[in-house]
């Protein structure tokens, strides 16, 4: 196999199933599918694998394979089309039509095949997916399509059914911790963030860096639940307030990013079409705001849930099973003289609210009600 194929093998060192499937496709033309869907958690290497797979496919048989690989990896090879969300908005139908549907009808410029990658494919709106579907149903003989998705359930059922599914498993926490430590993260923090990330390398890096403040906020909010505050002090403490404020900030930033991009792109738009396009961008901005706000809030609630889960472990004498391995002293103090059943109830309450948020409920009310319920649950009988 080529140097590009060897690179692919290195990238997939922690993904044996994906490695077997893709290396088989590179060895045997008959094993190569016209379309792939790389699916799994964020941070498991789907995007990097898609580019390396494209490099291996395009550089195969090239007069200068190393140069072809270099250009694919840098995104400038004419036989690679890379489509992804622009900023915070969705992948629009014009993106799919211009970069995939129309381009797929053309012959390769240099290589024996063309590769079309759609990253974060779940961010295609329904119109975009329908535009892609016909191309997947009647693929050009020289085209290979690679979709990556962390939420394949958001795709139309007909999209995955026309792709070969390649699953990317969560990365083992020990491996993530090792990577974080090599990047300068303290050992105890690296271990905790790796466990909290649930196999998501990107999330682990976030928690160890810019997300450390969000993690601290979630821990503080969970701790307030256990302090036995009276009604007046409970209201004053405002346990859910930092989580809601952070989510609102994230949503506003995402909305503003889309509106700024719209202003830039519409600057030279003819007046006749500007109004209609402007409304389209406003819709995208609202969606981006909601998506970013919900994602931030869900992460905060997941961290709260994992804190209570750790309290279950510590109160049961299973300290080694705690995700927040660098916070054992705080966990032991909070778990002291409390029954594990109290914390189990809290875990279930948070899980129920996270599921409700997926159904577009009013977030402020749902989260405020959650913390009131957590406070009542935590005031149960001590051991």
Helices and strands as residue ranges (DSSP letters): H 3-11, H 16-27, G 29-31, E 35-40, H 46-59, H 65-73, E 80-83, H 93-96, I 97-101, H 102-104, E 114-118, G 121-123, H 126-137, E 143-149, G 152-154, H 157-160, E 164-168, H 173-182, H 187-197, H 201-208, H 212-225, H 231-237, H 241-266, H 271-315, G 319-321, G 325-327, H 328-335, H 340-357, H 363-378
